[in-house]
Amino acid sequence: MPADVLVVGAGHNGLTCAAYLARAGHSVTVLEARAAPGGCASTVDAIGARVNICNCDHTMVLASGIVEELDLAGHGLRYLDVDPVEVAIGWGDQPAFVQYRSIEQTIAGLERVSAGVAAAYRRYVDATLPLARLVVAAAAAPPSFGGLARLAALDSGPAVVARLLSWRRRSLFDVLGSFGLPPWIQAAFATTGPGVWGVSPAAPGTGMAAVGPVVRHLAGVGRPAGGSGALPDALAAVVTAHGGTIRTASPVAGLVVDAGRRPAVRGVRLADGGQLTADAVVCAVDPRTVLVDWLPQEVRRPRDARRPAPDGYESKVDAVIAAPPVWRAMPSAGHVATTVVSPAPGRLTAGVTDRVTDPPMFLVNIPSVLDPAMRPPGGGHLLSLEVLWTPYALPGGWRDSPEPRRWLERLAELAEPGFLDGVGAWRAMTPEDYERDFGLRRGYAPSFAGGPLSALLARDRPLTRYATPVRGLYLTGAGTFPGAGVWGASGRNAAHAVATWLGSR
């Protein structure tokens, strides 16, 4: 019997969408190309341990309400609090920066470095908190400009909207510098903001990245017990508990569309030649794949063919280590939080090139310190090392590249002697590997490129309203509003849009 809805892609956004629709009583089937659901939020077996495909820190999903609304705790999800929420060090002699969930505790730590820096941080937080609340609230439902106006009226009124308009045009460095924040804090926030997006923090339009660090004060940071994959596992459990079906090893090759005056989707074509029909299809994959590769040529829009197809720029090393590194810059760090390692701001202005940035940008965490379930069975700890701005098209290729080993050696330069001697089994995931194993074209993880204002003005309707020009065809995932990271808001918003359409026919 045909399903009401087919959801293509079992990453956390696709599963979130499916969970809301199944809970509302719709017949839902999720199709996943890989052998298991979870996508880039998965935790998998490798190097004799359980490793996270991407970073294990979750923030936005904690602020979204999805965990409570879907009763994910009742389906096995348990979060471990991460506090401090972040530690940042550099490659020189700059001070370490420790950000706590508590604003006052963070400022107290900065007071021990400089009263001026502490005062600058307070000015920054005071100005940014209203924007952070607005951004989190605005992602709680499909965006609309009227919704923005109502939300702004609940906080600081027109001043908040004016700040949003200003920051979206400015660069991150410009915004942070206007409060007097020192370069070593600017560098840390640049790494976890535009650095993760693959763009220069000196570029106009990156100013809204200043909101992200303050959201950590609002929502905190958590890690699912047992690894990041516990979140998609709980979402999958909700889907099946409400009668939904998840089919793995079922790659989709295209869409079945009635082309006419009002094109309408009828289902999907599977890679094995089979077809499945449904009233609605929700694609939780790269929007370009859907709108350019999967739609019949006669119903494609010319503007969709011009959608960028950028290269990936992030790699990750997982390693079994004898003991966590002891940082020279901060020997007392306990490795509960992710450690952000940043070059000086001037090194970040070029953006991604065809070379690995040197000194590199690292996101380092030892998930087994906080979560004993992540400890390798043979003893020791687990190192997760994300390396930003590592180009897909590396000169000479990745296959025999010495780069991944060099990253471990560079990391050892930041630690007390002996760390490198304790590195056991390890593996590297480069952009080529993400393309092969996760279907990410040229290793690029899609990310919604517009800011909140672009979404609220619907400047790209399929990415901000989730409905495409083809009736019954919807988009969700990191390529749609509100964007990348472990959030789930896109999945929930898309489910709302689909349910509204199904109910109106």
C-alpha positions in Angstrom: 0.0 0.0 0.0 1.5 3.4 -0.9 2.7 5.6 1.9 1.4 9.1 2.5 5.0 10.3 2.7 8.3 9.1 1.5 11.3 10.6 3.3 14.6 10.3 1.4 17.6 10.3 3.7 17.8 9.1 7.3 20.0 11.8 8.7 18.8 13.5 11.8 16.7 16.1 9.9 15.0 13.4 7.7 14.3 11.3 10.8 12.9 14.4 12.7 10.6 15.1 9.8 9.4 11.5 9.7 9.0 11.3 13.4 6.6 14.3 13.5 4.6 13.1 10.5 4.3 9.6 11.9 3.3 10.9 15.3 0.6 12.9 13.5 -0.9 9.7 12.1 0.6 9.8 8.6 1.9 6.7 6.9 5.6 7.3 6.5 8.5 5.4 4.9 12.1 6.5 5.3 14.6 5.5 2.6 18.3 5.4 3.5 21.1 4.6 1.0 23.5 3.4 3.8 23.2 0.2 5.8 22.1 2.2 8.9 20.3 5.4 9.6 22.0 8.5 11.2 24.0 10.1 8.4 26.7 12.4 9.6 25.3 12.3 13.1 26.1 8.6 13.3 28.3 6.8 15.7 30.0 3.8 14.1 32.5 1.0 14.8 36.0 1.7 13.6 39.6 1.4 14.8 38.4 -1.0 17.5 36.2 1.7 19.1 32.9 3.5 18.7 33.6 6.8 16.9 31.4 9.8 15.9 31.3 10.6 12.2 31.3 14.3 13.0 31.6 16.4 16.2 29.7 15.1 19.2 28.7 18.5 20.7 25.0 19.3 20.4 23.7 22.8 21.1 20.9 23.9 18.8 18.9 20.7 19.2 18.8 21.4 22.9 17.3 24.8 22.3 14.8 23.6 19.8 12.3 21.8 22.0 12.4 18.7 19.7 13.9 16.5 22.4 11.0 17.2 24.7 8.2 17.3 22.1 9.1 13.8 20.7 9.9 12.4 24.1 13.3 11.3 22.9 14.4 10.5 26.5 11.6 7.9 26.5 13.2 6.3 23.4 16.7 6.0 24.9 18.3 9.4 24.5 20.2 10.8 27.5 22.4 13.9 27.3 25.5 14.5 29.3 26.1 18.2 30.2 29.3 19.7 28.8 30.6 22.6 31.0 32.8 24.5 30.3 31.1 24.6 26.9 34.3 25.4 25.0 38.1 25.8 25.6 40.2 27.8 23.1 43.9 27.9 22.6 46.2 29.3 19.9 49.5 28.5 18.2 51.3 31.3 19.9 51.5 32.7 23.5 48.0 34.2 23.6 45.9 33.4 26.7 43.6 30.4 26.8 39.8 31.2 26.7 37.4 29.2 28.7 33.7 29.7 28.0 31.2 28.4 30.6 27.5 28.0 30.3 27.3 30.7 32.9 28.0 34.2 31.5 29.2 35.4 35.0 31.6 32.5 35.4 33.0 33.2 31.9 33.5 36.8 32.7 35.1 36.0 36.1 37.7 33.9 34.2 38.4 36.7 31.8 38.8 39.1 34.8 41.8 37.1 35.8 43.3 37.8 32.4 42.2 41.5 31.9 39.5 43.7 33.3 39.3 45.3 29.9 38.7 42.0 28.1 36.1 41.0 30.7 34.2 44.3 30.2 34.4 43.9 26.4 32.9 40.4 26.7 30.0 41.7 28.8 29.3 44.4 26.2 29.3 41.8 23.5 27.0 39.4 25.4 24.5 42.1 26.4 24.2 43.2 22.8 23.9 39.7 21.4 21.6 37.9 23.8 18.4 39.4 22.2 19.6 38.4 18.8 20.4 34.9 20.0 16.9 34.5 21.5 15.4 35.8 18.2 17.4 33.4 16.0 16.5 30.4 18.2 12.8 31.4 18.3 12.6 32.2 14.6 13.7 28.6 13.7 10.9 27.0 15.8 8.5 27.2 12.9 8.5 27.8 9.1 9.8 31.3 8.7 7.7 34.3 7.9 8.4 38.0 8.1 5.3 38.6 10.2 6.7 36.0 12.6 9.9 37.9 12.8 8.1 41.1 13.6 6.1 39.4 16.4 9.2 37.8 17.9 11.1 41.1 17.8 8.3 42.8 19.6 8.6 40.3 22.4 12.2 41.3 23.1 13.8 44.7 22.3 11.6 45.7 19.4 13.0 47.4 16.3 16.5 47.7 17.8 16.9 44.0 17.6 15.8 43.9 13.9 18.1 46.8 13.1 21.0 45.0 14.7 20.2 41.9 12.7 20.1 44.0 9.5 23.5 45.6 10.3 25.3 42.4 11.4 24.2 40.4 8.4 26.0 42.9 6.1 29.2 43.1 8.2 32.1 40.7 8.8 32.5 38.7 11.9 35.8 40.4 12.7 34.1 43.8 12.3 31.3 42.9 14.7 33.5 41.3 17.3 36.1 44.1 17.0 33.4 46.7 17.6 33.1 45.5 21.2 36.8 45.5 21.8 37.2 41.7 22.0 40.9 40.8 21.6 42.2 38.8 18.6 42.5 35.5 20.5 38.8 35.5 21.3 38.0 36.7 17.8 40.1 33.8 16.4 38.3 31.2 18.5 34.8 32.4 17.4 36.0 32.6 13.8 37.0 29.0 13.9 33.7 27.7 15.2 31.7 30.1 13.0 32.9 30.9 9.5 35.8 28.5 9.8 33.2 25.6 10.0 31.4 27.2 7.0 34.5 27.3 4.9 34.6 31.1 4.5 36.8 33.9 5.7 35.6 35.6 8.9 36.7 38.9 7.3 34.1 38.5 4.5 31.0 40.7 4.6 27.9 38.8 5.5 29.6 36.7 8.2 28.6 39.0 11.1 25.7 36.9 12.3 28.2 34.2 13.3 28.7 36.4 16.4 25.4 35.0 17.7 26.6 31.4 17.9 28.9 31.7 21.0 26.1 33.4 22.9 23.6 30.6 22.0 26.0 28.3 24.0 25.2 30.4 27.0 21.5 30.1 26.4 21.2 26.4 25.5 24.4 24.9 26.8 26.2 22.0 25.1 25.4 18.4 25.5 26.6 15.0 24.2 24.3 12.0 23.8 25.5 9.2 26.1 27.0 6.5 23.9 27.9 8.9 21.1 26.2 11.3 18.8 24.4 8.5 17.0 22.1 8.1 20.1 20.1 11.1 18.8 19.2 9.6 15.3 18.7 6.2 17.0 16.1 7.7 19.3 14.5 9.6 16.4 14.3 6.3 14.4 12.7 4.6 17.4 10.0 7.4 17.5 9.3 6.8 13.7 8.8 3.0 14.1 6.9 3.4 17.4 4.3 5.4 15.5 4.0 2.9 12.7 6.6 4.3 10.3 9.0 2.2 8.3 12.7 2.7 7.8 14.3 1.0 4.8 18.1 1.0 4.7 20.3 0.0 1.8 17.7 1.6 -0.4 19.4 4.3 -2.5 17.2 6.6 -4.5 18.1 7.4 -8.1 15.4 9.8 -9.1 11.9 11.1 -8.8 8.7 10.0 -10.5 7.0 13.3 -11.7 3.9 14.0 -13.7 5.0 16.8 -15.9 2.3 19.1 -17.0 0.9 22.6 -16.3 1.1 21.8 -12.6 3.9 19.2 -12.2 3.4 16.8 -9.3 5.6 14.2 -7.7 4.2 10.6 -7.7 7.1 8.8 -5.9 10.7 7.8 -6.3 12.8 5.6 -8.5 15.2 3.3 -6.6 18.7 2.5 -7.8 17.7 -1.1 -8.2 15.1 -0.2 -10.8 12.1 -0.3 -8.5 9.6 2.4 -7.8 7.7 3.5 -4.7 4.7 5.9 -4.8 3.4 8.4 -2.3 1.3 11.5 -2.0 4.4 13.5 -0.8 8.1 13.1 -1.0 10.5 14.8 1.4 14.1 14.8 0.4 16.6 15.2 3.2 19.6 15.3 0.9 21.6 18.0 -1.0 19.0 20.3 -2.5 21.0 20.5 -5.7 20.8 16.7 -6.1 17.0 17.0 -5.9 16.3 20.1 -8.0 19.0 19.5 -10.7 19.8 15.8 -10.8 16.6 14.1 -9.9 13.9 16.3 -11.5 13.0 15.7 -15.1 14.6 18.3 -17.3 11.2 19.7 -18.4 10.3 20.7 -14.9 13.6 22.1 -13.7 14.0 25.8 -13.1 16.9 27.5 -14.9 18.0 29.1 -11.6 18.4 25.7 -10.0 20.9 24.6 -12.5 23.0 27.6 -11.3 23.1 26.4 -7.7 26.7 26.1 -6.6 28.3 22.8 -6.2 31.2 23.6 -3.9 34.0 21.3 -2.6 34.2 19.9 0.9 36.8 21.3 3.2 36.8 19.4 6.4 38.5 16.2 7.5 38.5 14.2 10.7 41.0 11.9 12.5 39.8 9.3 15.1 42.5 7.7 17.2 42.9 5.4 20.2 45.3 7.2 22.6 46.9 6.1 25.8 45.9 9.3 27.6 44.5 12.7 26.8 47.0 15.4 25.8 48.1 17.9 28.4 48.0 21.3 26.8 51.0 23.5 27.3 48.8 26.6 27.2 46.4 25.2 29.8 47.7 22.2 31.7 44.6 22.1 33.9 42.1 21.6 31.1 40.1 18.5 31.9 39.0 17.6 28.3 35.3 17.8 29.1 34.8 20.5 26.4 36.0 20.6 22.9 39.3 22.4 22.6 39.3 24.9 19.7 42.8 25.5 18.2 43.0 28.6 16.1 45.6 30.5 14.0 45.9 34.2 14.5 43.0 36.2 12.8 45.3 37.3 9.9 45.8 33.7 8.9 42.0 33.2 8.4 41.3 35.9 5.9 42.1 34.0 2.8 39.4 31.4 3.2 39.7 27.8 1.8 42.5 27.4 -0.8 43.9 24.3 -2.5 46.3 23.9 0.4 45.7 22.9 4.0 45.8 25.9 6.3 49.0 26.1 8.3 48.9 26.4 11.2 45.7 24.4 11.0 42.4 25.0 12.6 41.5 22.1 15.0 38.4 21.0 16.9 39.7 18.5 19.5 37.7 16.5 21.8 38.2 13.4 23.9 34.6 12.0 24.2 35.6 9.1 26.4 36.6 11.5 29.2 33.0 12.6 29.8 31.3 9.4 28.5 32.8 6.1 29.7 30.7 4.3 27.0 33.0 5.8 24.4 36.2 4.3 25.9 37.9 1.8 23.6 37.4 -1.8 24.9 41.2 -2.3 25.0 41.8 0.7 27.3 42.9 4.3 26.9 40.8 7.0 25.4 39.4 8.2 22.1 40.7 11.2 20.2 38.4 13.1 17.8 40.3 15.7 15.8 38.5 17.7 13.2 40.6 19.7 10.8 39.1 22.6 8.9 39.9 24.0 5.5 41.3 20.8 4.1 40.5 21.0 0.3 38.8 18.2 -1.6 41.2 18.7 -4.5 44.4 18.4 -2.6 47.4 18.6 -4.9 48.7 15.0 -5.3 45.4 13.6 -3.9 44.5 12.2 -0.5 45.3 8.6 -1.0 49.0 8.7 -0.1 49.0 12.1 1.4 51.2 12.6 4.6 48.8 15.3 5.8 46.7 13.2 8.3 49.8 12.0 10.1 51.2 15.6 10.0 48.0 16.8 11.8 48.7 14.4 14.7 52.3 15.6 14.8 51.1 19.2 14.8 48.7 18.5 17.6 51.5 17.0 19.6 53.4 20.3 19.4 50.6 21.8 21.6 50.9 19.1 24.2 53.4 18.1 26.8 56.0 15.4 25.5 54.8 11.8 25.1 51.4 12.3 23.6 52.4 11.1 20.1 54.0 8.0 21.6 50.6 7.0 23.0 48.7 7.1 19.6 47.5 3.7 18.7 45.1 2.7 15.9 43.8 5.7 13.9 42.0 6.6 10.7 41.4 9.7 8.7 38.2 10.8 7.0 38.9 13.3 4.2 36.5 15.0 1.8 37.0 12.1 -0.6 36.0 9.7 2.1 32.8 11.7 2.9 31.9 11.6 -0.8 32.4 7.9 -1.1 30.8 6.8 2.2 28.1 9.4 2.8 27.2 10.5 -0.7 28.4 14.1 -0.1 29.2 15.4 -3.6 32.9 16.3 -3.7 32.9 15.9 0.1 30.7 18.9 0.7 28.2 18.8 3.5 25.3 21.1 2.4 24.6 24.1 4.5 21.9 26.8 4.2 23.8 29.7 2.8 21.3 32.5 3.7 20.9 34.3 7.0 17.7 34.6 9.0 16.6 37.6 7.0 17.0 35.8 3.7 14.9 33.0 5.1 12.2 35.3 6.5 12.0 37.1 3.1 11.8 33.7 1.3 14.6 34.7 -1.1 14.9 31.0 -2.1 11.5 29.5 -1.4 12.4 25.8 -1.7 15.2 26.3 0.9 13.1 28.5 3.3 9.6 27.2 2.9 10.5 23.6 2.2 8.0 23.3 -0.7 9.3 23.1 -4.2 7.5 24.2 -7.4 6.6 20.5 -7.9 3.4 19.7 -6.0 4.0 17.2 -3.2 7.8 17.6 -3.3 9.5 19.0 -0.2 13.0 19.6 1.0 14.6 19.4 4.4 18.1 18.9 5.8 21.1 21.0 6.4 20.8 22.7 3.0 17.6 24.3 4.0 16.7 26.8 6.7 18.1 27.1 9.4 21.1 25.2 8.2 23.9 22.9 9.3 24.8 21.5 12.7 22.8 19.1 14.8 19.6 21.1 15.1 16.6 19.3 13.6 14.6 22.5 13.2 14.5 22.0 9.4 13.0 18.5 9.8 10.3 19.8 12.1 9.5 22.8 9.9 9.3 20.6 6.8 7.0 18.2 8.6 4.7 21.1 9.5 4.7 22.2 5.8 3.9 18.7 4.5 1.2 18.1 7.1 -0.5 21.4 6.3 -0.5 20.5 2.6 -1.8 17.0 3.1 -4.6 18.4 5.3 -5.6 21.0 2.7 -6.1 18.8 -0.3 
